Amino acid sequence: MAQSNLRPDLPPLRDVIKRHRLAASKALGQNFLLDEQLLDRIAAIPGDLNGAQVYEVGPGPGGLTRALLRAGAHVTAVERDQRCLPALAELAEAFPGQLRVIEGDAMQIDPAREISGPYHIASNLPYNVGTALAVGWLTSKNWPPSWLSMTLMFQREVANRIVSAGGDSAYGRLAILAQWRCNARIAMPVHRSAFTPPPKVMSAVVHITPGEQPEGAEMATLEKLTAAAFGQRRKMLRQSLKSVPGAMEALTAAGIEGDRRAETVSVAEWVEVARGV
């Protein structure tokens, strides 16, 4: 029997996994989170979700999904593993009108077409497609985007690459894509032991919120510059960027020496170069 409208009496996640025989699939990049207190903390990162729309990729047995639903969110979840659909159907029944499940590949789905109005993205992303999905959301041509925030679980190494600053060994194209018109921070480290099965690496939850797109800078230009520079990151900029028309003149106009290397150029400096190309 339900304890309240938002907190039905749900079985433990371990029981759900056992009953539906949901052994995590390595091929699908699955690692399940079962600690409900931890999941509630993750669901709280975006702020008050009561009545908000949330897009989730790879819900699996529904651990984070139930935390989002408990927070009052209306969740649109994309799951390609048919084994998980019955468990998610049980959640939809426990939270009437709050959960919609789409069976399919998230790489082929545009959440803005599935959800009317602004929405948050929250997901324990499958490791094998997590970075590609995030880059797709970050490089949206329409800005500001339809999403209000992204709360995403990554391997710690990837999380560090997203939030790193110029001069850091983790700093590269991913940091620039994430930070040139967004704010990105590590909201929570997550130990490998929190997952079933435990992955070989540590994880972290990254929280990203969109900001203003710098005037005069375009995503296509920034991608072209950073692809050339970080594709040859050991070379000086005068060498790595010589194939990009206008890049050397833009460097000079921005006051950036040609003997610097890509990882020493801050996000703000890359934006300035992009303006001048």
C-alpha positions as CSV (number, residue, x, y, z in Angstrom):
1,M,0.0,0.0,0.0
2,A,1.3,3.5,-0.8
3,Q,2.7,5.5,2.0
4,S,1.7,8.7,0.2
5,N,1.0,10.0,-3.3
6,L,4.8,10.4,-3.9
7,R,6.2,7.5,-1.9
8,P,4.6,4.1,-2.7
9,D,5.9,1.2,-0.8
10,L,8.3,-0.2,-3.3
11,P,10.3,-3.5,-3.1
12,P,14.1,-3.2,-2.6
13,L,16.0,-2.8,-5.9
14,R,17.9,-6.0,-5.3
15,D,14.6,-7.9,-5.2
16,V,13.5,-6.3,-8.4
17,I,16.7,-7.3,-10.2
18,K,16.4,-10.8,-8.9
19,R,12.8,-11.2,-9.7
20,H,13.2,-9.9,-13.3
21,R,16.6,-11.6,-13.7
22,L,18.3,-8.3,-14.6
23,A,22.0,-9.2,-14.5
24,A,23.8,-6.1,-15.7
25,S,24.8,-6.3,-19.4
26,K,28.5,-5.5,-20.1
27,A,27.6,-5.0,-23.8
28,L,25.1,-2.3,-22.9
29,G,27.5,-0.6,-20.5
30,Q,25.2,-1.3,-17.5
31,N,26.2,-0.8,-13.9
32,F,23.2,-0.6,-11.5
33,L,23.0,1.8,-8.5
34,L,21.1,0.2,-5.6
35,D,21.7,2.6,-2.6
36,E,18.4,4.5,-2.4
37,Q,19.8,7.2,-0.2
38,L,22.5,7.8,-2.7
39,L,20.0,7.8,-5.5
40,D,17.8,10.4,-3.6
41,R,20.9,12.6,-3.2
42,I,21.5,12.5,-7.0
43,A,17.9,13.3,-7.7
44,A,18.2,16.3,-5.5
45,I,21.1,17.8,-7.3
46,P,19.1,19.7,-10.0
47,G,17.0,21.3,-7.3
48,D,13.2,21.1,-6.8
49,L,11.8,18.7,-9.4
50,N,8.3,18.6,-8.1
51,G,6.2,18.8,-11.3
52,A,9.2,19.2,-13.5
53,Q,9.9,17.3,-16.7
54,V,13.0,15.0,-16.6
55,Y,14.6,13.0,-19.4
56,E,16.5,9.8,-18.3
57,V,18.6,7.5,-20.4
58,G,19.2,3.9,-19.5
59,P,17.1,3.6,-16.4
60,G,17.7,-0.2,-16.1
61,P,15.7,-1.6,-13.2
62,G,14.7,2.0,-12.3
63,G,16.9,2.9,-9.4
64,L,17.4,6.6,-10.3
65,T,13.9,6.6,-11.9
66,R,12.2,5.9,-8.6
67,A,14.2,8.6,-6.9
68,L,13.2,11.1,-9.5
69,L,9.6,10.0,-9.2
70,R,9.7,10.3,-5.5
71,A,10.9,13.9,-6.0
72,G,7.7,14.6,-7.9
73,A,9.2,14.6,-11.4
74,H,7.5,13.6,-14.6
75,V,10.0,11.3,-16.2
76,T,10.5,10.3,-19.8
77,A,12.9,7.4,-19.8
78,V,14.6,5.7,-22.8
79,E,15.6,2.1,-22.4
80,R,16.8,-0.3,-25.1
81,D,17.1,-3.4,-22.9
82,Q,13.8,-5.2,-23.2
83,R,14.5,-7.1,-20.0
84,C,14.1,-4.0,-18.0
85,L,10.7,-2.9,-19.4
86,P,8.5,-5.0,-17.0
87,A,10.3,-3.5,-14.0
88,L,9.8,0.0,-15.4
89,A,6.1,-0.8,-16.1
90,E,5.7,-1.6,-12.4
91,L,7.1,1.8,-11.5
92,A,4.8,3.5,-13.9
93,E,1.9,1.7,-12.2
94,A,3.2,2.8,-8.8
95,F,3.5,6.4,-9.9
96,P,0.4,7.0,-12.1
97,G,0.9,9.6,-14.8
98,Q,4.5,10.3,-13.9
99,L,6.5,7.9,-16.0
100,R,6.7,7.3,-19.7
101,V,9.1,4.7,-21.0
102,I,10.3,4.8,-24.6
103,E,11.9,1.5,-25.8
104,G,14.7,2.5,-28.1
105,D,18.3,3.7,-28.6
106,A,18.9,7.1,-27.0
107,M,21.5,7.9,-29.6
108,Q,18.7,8.1,-32.1
109,I,16.2,10.1,-30.0
110,D,15.9,13.9,-29.6
111,P,14.4,14.5,-26.2
112,A,13.2,18.0,-27.3
113,R,10.9,16.2,-29.7
114,E,9.6,13.8,-27.0
115,I,9.0,16.4,-24.2
116,S,6.9,19.5,-24.5
117,G,8.5,22.4,-22.7
118,P,11.8,22.7,-20.8
119,Y,13.2,19.7,-19.1
120,H,16.1,18.5,-16.9
121,I,18.3,15.6,-18.0
122,A,19.3,13.1,-15.2
123,S,20.9,9.8,-15.9
124,N,23.3,7.2,-14.7
125,L,24.6,7.0,-18.3
126,P,25.6,3.8,-19.9
127,Y,29.4,4.0,-20.0
128,N,29.7,3.0,-23.6
129,V,27.6,5.9,-25.0
130,G,27.7,8.5,-22.1
131,T,30.3,10.8,-23.6
132,A,28.7,10.8,-27.1
133,L,25.3,11.6,-25.7
134,A,26.6,14.5,-23.5
135,V,28.5,16.0,-26.5
136,G,25.3,15.8,-28.6
137,W,23.4,17.7,-25.9
138,L,26.2,20.2,-25.4
139,T,26.6,21.0,-29.1
140,S,23.0,21.9,-29.8
141,K,22.6,24.5,-32.5
142,N,19.6,26.0,-30.8
143,W,20.7,28.0,-27.7
144,P,19.6,28.4,-25.1
145,P,18.8,24.7,-25.3
146,S,15.5,23.0,-24.3
147,W,17.2,21.4,-21.3
148,L,17.5,23.3,-18.0
149,S,20.2,21.2,-16.5
150,M,22.1,18.0,-16.9
151,T,22.9,15.7,-13.9
152,L,25.0,12.9,-15.3
153,M,27.0,10.0,-14.0
154,F,30.4,9.5,-15.7
155,Q,33.6,7.6,-15.1
156,R,35.7,9.9,-12.9
157,E,38.3,10.3,-15.7
158,V,35.6,11.6,-18.0
159,A,34.1,13.9,-15.3
160,N,37.5,15.4,-14.7
161,R,37.8,16.1,-18.5
162,I,34.5,17.9,-18.5
163,V,35.3,20.3,-15.6
164,S,39.1,20.7,-16.1
165,A,40.7,24.1,-16.6
166,G,43.5,25.2,-19.0
167,G,46.9,23.8,-18.0
168,D,45.4,20.7,-16.4
169,S,46.4,17.3,-18.0
170,A,42.7,16.4,-18.4
171,Y,42.0,19.6,-20.2
172,G,40.9,19.3,-23.8
173,R,38.1,19.6,-26.3
174,L,35.5,18.1,-24.0
175,A,36.2,20.8,-21.4
176,I,35.8,23.5,-23.9
177,L,32.6,22.1,-25.3
178,A,31.2,21.9,-21.8
179,Q,32.3,25.2,-20.5
180,W,32.3,27.8,-23.3
181,R,28.5,28.4,-22.8
182,C,27.7,26.3,-19.8
183,N,28.7,26.0,-16.1
184,A,30.0,22.5,-15.2
185,R,31.0,21.1,-11.8
186,I,31.5,17.8,-10.1
187,A,28.5,17.5,-7.8
188,M,29.3,14.2,-6.1
189,P,32.0,11.5,-6.3
190,V,30.6,8.0,-6.3
191,H,32.7,5.0,-5.2
192,R,32.9,2.0,-7.5
193,S,31.5,-0.2,-4.6
194,A,28.2,1.6,-4.9
195,F,27.5,-0.2,-8.2
196,T,26.3,-3.7,-9.1
197,P,28.5,-5.0,-10.5
198,P,31.3,-2.7,-9.4
199,P,33.1,-1.1,-12.4
200,K,36.9,-1.0,-12.4
201,V,37.0,2.7,-12.1
202,M,35.6,5.4,-9.8
203,S,32.7,7.6,-10.9
204,A,31.3,11.1,-10.4
205,V,28.1,13.0,-11.0
206,V,28.6,16.1,-13.1
207,H,26.0,18.9,-13.0
208,I,25.9,21.2,-16.0
209,T,23.7,24.3,-16.5
210,P,23.5,26.3,-19.7
211,G,24.6,29.9,-19.8
212,E,24.7,32.7,-22.4
213,Q,26.4,31.9,-25.7
214,P,29.3,34.4,-26.1
215,E,28.4,36.9,-28.8
216,G,30.3,36.5,-32.1
217,A,31.4,32.9,-31.4
218,E,30.0,29.9,-33.2
219,M,30.1,26.2,-32.2
220,A,31.2,25.1,-35.7
221,T,34.2,27.5,-35.6
222,L,35.2,26.4,-32.0
223,E,35.0,22.7,-33.0
224,K,37.2,23.3,-36.1
225,L,39.8,25.2,-34.0
226,T,39.9,22.7,-31.1
227,A,39.9,19.7,-33.4
228,A,43.0,21.0,-35.2
229,A,44.8,22.2,-32.0
230,F,44.1,19.2,-29.7
231,G,44.5,16.7,-32.5
232,Q,48.2,17.8,-32.4
233,R,48.4,18.9,-28.8
234,R,52.2,18.5,-28.6
235,K,52.7,21.0,-31.4
236,M,52.8,24.8,-31.0
237,L,49.6,26.6,-32.1
238,R,51.4,28.1,-35.1
239,Q,51.9,24.6,-36.4
240,S,48.6,22.9,-35.3
241,L,46.4,25.7,-36.5
242,K,48.0,26.7,-39.8
243,S,45.5,24.6,-41.7
244,V,42.6,26.6,-40.3
245,P,41.9,29.8,-42.4
246,G,42.1,32.9,-40.3
247,A,43.3,31.2,-37.2
248,M,46.8,32.7,-37.1
249,E,45.4,36.2,-37.5
250,A,42.8,35.5,-34.8
251,L,45.5,34.3,-32.4
252,T,47.5,37.5,-32.9
253,A,44.4,39.7,-32.5
254,A,43.6,37.9,-29.2
255,G,47.2,38.4,-28.0
256,I,48.0,34.7,-27.9
257,E,51.5,33.7,-28.7
258,G,51.9,31.1,-31.5
259,D,54.5,29.1,-29.5
260,R,51.8,28.1,-26.9
261,R,50.2,24.7,-26.9
262,A,46.5,23.9,-27.0
263,E,46.2,22.9,-23.3
264,T,47.5,26.2,-22.1
265,V,44.8,28.2,-23.8
266,S,41.8,28.9,-21.5
267,V,38.2,28.4,-22.5
268,A,37.8,32.2,-22.7
269,E,40.8,32.6,-24.9
270,W,39.5,29.9,-27.3
271,V,36.2,31.8,-27.5
272,E,38.1,35.0,-28.4
273,V,40.0,33.2,-31.1
274,A,36.7,31.7,-32.5
275,R,35.3,35.2,-32.7
276,G,38.2,36.3,-34.9
277,V,38.2,33.4,-37.4
